[in-house]
Amino acid sequence: MAGLPQKGFEVSFDENNQEFSIVGSMRPERTEDLADCIKLFQTSARSVRGTLYVNVKRLVRLNNIAFRVLADLMVVACADHSGLRISVITSSVVGWSTRKFSSLRAVNDNIQVEQYDADFYPGQSFVEDSDIIALLRTQTKLTWRHERDLLPKHGLKAGMQVADICCGIGDFAVLLSKEFEPSRLVALDHSKPSLAYARTVASDFGIGGIEYIYGDAAEMLLEDDQFDFVTCRHSLQIFDRPERILKELFRICKPGGRVYVTNEKNSHCLGEPRGESIQWTYNEVARMLAHFNHDIEIGPKSRRLMLDTGFSEVRMESFMVTNMDGDPQDFADIITAWRDLFAGKMTQLRGDDEAFVSRFRQGFDDHIFAALHAKGYAGWPIWVASGTKPL
């Protein structure tokens, strides 16, 4: 990896991945100000066979001088090096970059632009469905009964600088704000509709001061070592490359701070009576989500993933959300929403036949029956893991 810090930005070249990266704000006054960048790009292009990836996912600003220099470098490189292809990797979070760099495709067919997060979040359409908002609020209502007591055991204290990454509809951030009064609270999500709803939730509860940020959890435009405590709940399980998210959580956490994640192992959902039907359905839920590149079984794997990322002092435990956590109807409402999503839209997308859908749906109905039965028991297990970023 070759890297060059510049005024306001940094450029680097990863030879193993054939990736030339630019991070920061690139606003030179003269072309000469980019001399080192130009030299590294030219050297990089000469060393590549096949495709040179130009990563601008975290390039937050770019003036016309810099764009002309980069455009000329790419066009000339494709002309001078036979067979060279250039793929410019952008992100929807930095909206202008895709539009601006796409103009180069008309200049040279060997220059392509790929908005990487269009495919990175294969389940985004499911979690942004407006029908799921009520489900998410009910889930948080039931999990908060447990997490309110667990969070201090995992290192959260009043007055800390806190980030809630993949904050979704923002209800957990509001509860954090009310209960722990952080000195700073940033809530980031990749869904604009969810963030809009989050602001409404905060307003409804009279909570001010939460910094809502539209961002990509795998390429956050947040600086290193900012937060004492970072949370990311029920999110690693819906991304096809959770290790990328964990690396970013690690990066923005202060040395000595902690990162807290929660995830599920959906096949361990249970209920009685009708336990056999319930177990079959949740085993199938895990298989279905794997089809859509989700790992809803990731919960017990969290410790290994955190240690592999570089965290120390990893603490791990689990708790069971049940029909006895308050009103059993709340639990039943969660399962009803799962049934309508999994045995509805997702079976249609996967192309399941009527016999499968009928049996699949029955397991959810039986879980609802168990939750509401006078002598029944229904459970949904959650795994909690937290780790320290070493000093």
C-alpha positions in Angstrom: 0.0 0.0 0.0 1.5 3.3 -1.1 0.0 6.5 0.4 0.5 10.2 0.1 -1.1 12.7 2.5 -2.0 15.9 0.8 -3.6 19.2 1.9 -7.1 18.2 2.7 -7.0 14.8 1.1 -5.0 11.6 0.9 -4.2 9.4 -2.1 -3.0 5.8 -1.9 -2.5 2.7 -4.1 -3.2 -0.8 -3.0 -1.2 -3.0 -5.4 -2.9 -6.3 -4.3 -6.4 -4.9 -5.1 -5.2 -2.6 -8.0 -7.1 0.2 -6.3 -6.2 3.9 -6.4 -8.1 5.7 -3.5 -8.8 9.3 -2.8 -10.1 10.4 0.6 -11.1 13.8 1.8 -11.5 17.2 0.1 -9.6 17.8 -3.1 -9.6 21.5 -4.0 -6.2 22.6 -5.4 -5.6 26.2 -6.5 -3.3 25.0 -9.4 -2.6 21.8 -11.3 0.9 21.8 -9.8 -0.6 21.3 -6.4 -1.5 17.8 -7.5 2.0 16.8 -8.7 2.4 14.0 -6.2 -1.1 12.6 -6.8 -0.5 12.7 -10.6 2.8 10.8 -10.2 1.3 8.1 -8.0 -1.6 7.6 -10.4 0.7 7.3 -13.4 2.9 4.8 -11.6 -0.2 2.9 -10.5 -1.7 2.7 -14.0 1.6 1.4 -15.4 1.7 -1.4 -12.8 -1.9 -2.7 -13.4 -3.1 -5.5 -15.7 -6.8 -5.6 -16.5 -8.8 -3.2 -14.3 -7.6 -0.2 -12.3 -10.1 0.6 -9.6 -10.4 4.3 -8.7 -12.1 4.5 -5.3 -13.7 7.9 -4.6 -16.3 6.7 -2.1 -14.9 9.0 0.6 -14.0 11.9 -1.7 -16.3 14.5 -0.2 -15.4 17.5 -2.3 -13.8 18.0 -5.7 -13.3 21.3 -7.5 -13.1 21.7 -11.3 -9.3 21.9 -11.4 -9.0 18.5 -9.6 -11.7 16.9 -11.7 -10.0 18.0 -15.0 -6.7 16.5 -13.7 -8.3 13.2 -12.7 -10.3 13.0 -15.9 -7.2 13.6 -18.1 -5.2 11.1 -16.1 -7.8 8.4 -16.7 -8.4 9.1 -20.4 -4.7 9.3 -21.1 -4.0 6.1 -19.2 -6.6 4.1 -21.2 -5.1 5.5 -24.4 -1.5 4.7 -23.5 -1.9 1.3 -21.9 -3.5 -1.2 -24.2 -6.2 -3.3 -22.5 -6.4 -1.1 -19.4 -9.9 -0.7 -18.0 -10.7 1.8 -15.3 -13.6 1.4 -12.9 -14.5 4.4 -10.8 -16.1 3.3 -7.6 -18.6 5.9 -6.2 -21.2 5.9 -3.4 -24.7 7.2 -3.2 -23.8 8.9 0.0 -21.7 11.3 -2.0 -24.4 11.9 -4.6 -22.5 14.2 -7.0 -19.7 11.8 -7.6 -21.6 9.3 -9.7 -23.1 12.0 -11.9 -19.8 13.8 -12.4 -17.6 10.8 -13.1 -20.2 9.2 -15.3 -19.5 11.8 -18.0 -16.2 10.0 -18.7 -18.0 7.0 -20.1 -18.8 9.1 -23.2 -15.1 9.9 -23.6 -13.7 6.4 -23.4 -15.6 3.1 -23.3 -12.9 1.6 -21.1 -13.9 3.9 -18.2 -16.9 2.7 -16.3 -18.6 4.0 -13.1 -19.9 1.7 -10.5 -22.0 2.9 -7.5 -20.9 0.2 -5.1 -23.6 0.5 -2.5 -26.4 -0.2 -5.1 -25.5 -3.9 -4.6 -23.8 -3.8 -1.2 -27.0 -3.6 0.7 -29.1 -6.4 -0.9 -31.8 -6.2 1.8 -32.2 -2.4 1.9 -35.5 -2.5 0.1 -36.9 -4.8 2.8 -35.8 -2.7 5.8 -37.0 0.5 4.1 -40.5 -0.8 3.5 -43.0 1.5 5.2 -45.0 -1.4 6.5 -42.0 -2.5 8.7 -41.8 0.8 10.7 -44.4 -0.3 13.3 -42.6 -3.6 13.6 -39.3 -1.9 14.3 -40.8 0.3 17.0 -42.4 -2.7 18.8 -39.1 -4.6 18.6 -37.2 -1.8 20.2 -39.9 -1.5 22.9 -39.4 -5.1 23.9 -35.6 -5.2 23.5 -35.1 -2.0 25.5 -36.4 -3.6 28.6 -33.3 -5.8 28.5 -30.8 -3.4 26.9 -31.3 -0.5 29.3 -29.7 -2.7 32.0 -27.1 -4.3 29.7 -25.7 -1.2 28.2 -23.9 0.1 31.4 -22.4 -3.4 31.9 -20.9 -3.1 28.4 -19.4 0.3 29.2 -22.0 3.0 28.4 -21.9 5.9 30.9 -23.7 9.3 31.0 -21.9 12.1 29.3 -20.1 10.0 26.7 -19.8 10.8 23.0 -22.0 8.2 21.3 -22.7 7.0 17.8 -25.7 4.9 16.8 -24.7 3.4 13.4 -27.5 1.9 11.2 -29.9 3.8 13.5 -32.9 2.9 11.3 -36.0 4.8 12.5 -34.2 6.4 15.4 -36.2 5.2 18.3 -33.2 3.5 20.0 -31.2 6.8 19.7 -34.0 8.7 21.4 -34.0 6.2 24.2 -30.2 6.5 24.6 -30.6 10.2 24.7 -33.2 10.2 27.4 -31.7 7.5 29.6 -27.9 8.2 29.3 -27.7 11.9 28.3 -24.6 11.6 26.1 -22.6 14.8 25.5 -22.9 14.1 21.8 -25.1 11.6 19.9 -24.7 10.9 16.2 -27.3 8.7 14.5 -26.3 7.5 11.0 -28.3 5.4 8.5 -28.2 4.6 4.8 -31.9 5.1 4.4 -33.2 8.7 3.8 -36.9 7.6 4.6 -35.7 6.1 7.9 -33.8 9.2 8.9 -36.8 11.4 8.0 -38.9 9.2 10.3 -36.2 9.3 13.0 -36.3 13.1 13.1 -40.1 12.9 13.6 -39.6 10.4 16.5 -37.1 12.8 18.2 -39.5 15.7 17.7 -42.4 13.8 19.1 -40.4 13.0 22.3 -39.1 16.5 22.6 -35.5 15.4 22.1 -33.1 17.8 20.5 -29.4 17.6 19.8 -29.2 14.3 18.0 -27.1 14.7 14.9 -28.8 12.7 12.1 -26.4 11.8 9.3 -27.1 10.1 5.9 -24.2 7.7 5.5 -22.9 4.4 4.4 -21.9 2.3 7.5 -19.1 0.6 5.4 -17.6 3.9 4.3 -18.5 6.5 6.9 -17.6 10.1 6.3 -16.8 10.4 10.0 -13.2 10.9 11.2 -11.2 8.4 13.1 -11.2 8.0 16.9 -14.3 10.2 17.7 -16.6 8.2 19.9 -16.4 6.7 23.4 -19.2 4.3 22.7 -20.5 3.0 19.3 -23.7 1.0 18.9 -24.9 -1.0 15.9 -28.0 -3.1 16.5 -29.6 -5.9 14.3 -27.6 -4.7 11.3 -24.5 -6.9 10.7 -27.0 -9.6 9.9 -28.6 -7.8 6.9 -25.3 -6.9 5.1 -23.5 -9.4 3.0 -20.0 -8.2 4.2 -20.4 -7.5 8.0 -16.7 -7.4 8.5 -16.6 -4.1 6.6 -19.1 -2.5 8.9 -17.1 -3.7 12.0 -13.9 -2.2 10.6 -15.6 1.1 10.3 -17.1 0.9 13.8 -13.6 0.1 15.0 -12.2 3.1 13.1 -14.5 5.8 14.5 -14.3 4.5 18.1 -11.7 6.2 20.3 -8.8 4.0 21.6 -10.1 2.7 24.9 -13.7 3.1 23.8 -16.2 0.3 23.2 -18.3 -0.9 20.3 -21.6 -2.7 21.1 -23.5 -4.8 18.6 -26.6 -7.0 18.7 -27.6 -9.7 16.3 -29.9 -12.7 16.1 -29.9 -16.4 15.4 -33.3 -16.7 14.0 -33.4 -20.5 13.9 -33.4 -20.4 17.8 -36.8 -18.7 18.0 -39.1 -21.0 19.9 -42.6 -21.5 21.3 -44.9 -23.9 23.0 -47.4 -25.3 22.3 -46.8 -26.3 18.6 -43.1 -26.1 19.0 -42.3 -28.4 16.1 -44.1 -26.3 13.5 -42.5 -23.1 14.9 -39.0 -24.6 14.8 -39.4 -25.7 11.2 -40.5 -22.3 10.0 -37.6 -20.5 11.7 -35.1 -22.9 10.2 -36.6 -22.0 6.9 -36.4 -18.3 7.7 -32.6 -18.7 8.1 -32.4 -20.4 4.7 -34.5 -17.8 3.0 -32.4 -14.9 4.3 -29.2 -16.7 3.2 -30.8 -16.7 -0.2 -30.9 -12.9 -0.1 -27.3 -12.7 1.3 -28.4 -12.1 4.9 -26.9 -14.0 7.8 -29.7 -14.0 10.4 -27.7 -16.7 12.2 -24.8 -14.3 12.9 -25.5 -13.7 16.6 -23.2 -16.3 18.2 -20.5 -15.5 15.6 -20.2 -11.9 16.9 -17.4 -12.7 19.3 -15.2 -14.2 16.6 -16.0 -11.3 14.2 -15.1 -8.7 16.8 -11.8 -10.4 17.7 -10.9 -10.8 14.0 -11.5 -7.0 13.6 -9.0 -6.2 16.4 -11.2 -5.6 19.4 -10.0 -6.7 22.8 -11.9 -7.5 26.1 -14.8 -8.8 24.0 -17.9 -9.5 26.2 -20.7 -11.7 25.0 -24.1 -12.6 26.3 -27.6 -13.3 25.1 -31.1 -12.5 26.3 -34.5 -13.8 25.3 -37.4 -11.5 24.3 -40.6 -13.3 25.3 -44.3 -12.9 25.4 -43.9 -12.3 29.1 -42.1 -9.0 28.5 -45.1 -6.9 29.1 -48.2 -7.3 26.9 -48.1 -10.6 24.9 -49.9 -8.8 22.1 -46.7 -6.8 21.5 -44.8 -10.0 20.9 -47.6 -11.3 18.7 -47.5 -8.1 16.6 -43.8 -8.6 15.9 -44.4 -12.2 14.6 -47.4 -11.0 12.6 -45.1 -8.5 10.8 -42.4 -11.1 10.3 -45.1 -13.4 8.8 -46.4 -10.8 6.4 -42.8 -9.9 5.2 -41.2 -13.4 5.0 -44.3 -15.4 4.0 -45.5 -12.6 1.7 -43.1 -10.4 -0.3 -40.0 -12.5 0.2 -41.5 -15.9 -0.8 -42.8 -14.1 -3.9 -39.4 -12.8 -4.8 -37.9 -16.2 -4.2 -40.6 -17.9 -6.3 -41.8 -20.4 -3.6 -44.7 -22.7 -4.4 -48.1 -22.6 -2.6 -47.5 -25.7 -0.5 -44.3 -24.3 0.9 -45.8 -20.9 1.6 -48.8 -22.4 3.4 -46.6 -24.5 5.7 -44.1 -21.6 6.2 -46.9 -19.2 7.1 -48.4 -21.8 9.6 -45.3 -21.7 11.7 -45.7 -18.0 12.2 -49.3 -18.4 13.0 -48.4 -21.1 15.6 -45.8 -18.8 17.1 -48.5 -16.1 17.5 -50.8 -18.8 19.0 -48.1 -19.7 21.6 -47.5 -16.0 22.4 -51.2 -15.4 23.2 -52.0 -18.8 24.8 -52.8 -18.5 28.5 -50.2 -21.2 29.3 -48.0 -20.6 26.3 -44.4 -19.4 25.9 -42.8 -17.7 22.9 -39.2 -16.5 22.6 -36.9 -14.5 20.3 -33.2 -14.7 21.3 -30.8 -11.8 20.9 -27.0 -11.9 21.1 -25.0 -9.0 22.5 -21.3 -8.5 22.0 -19.0 -5.5 22.8 -15.3 -5.0 22.5 -12.7 -2.4 23.4 -10.6 -0.6 20.8 -7.0 -1.1 22.2 -5.0 1.9 23.3 
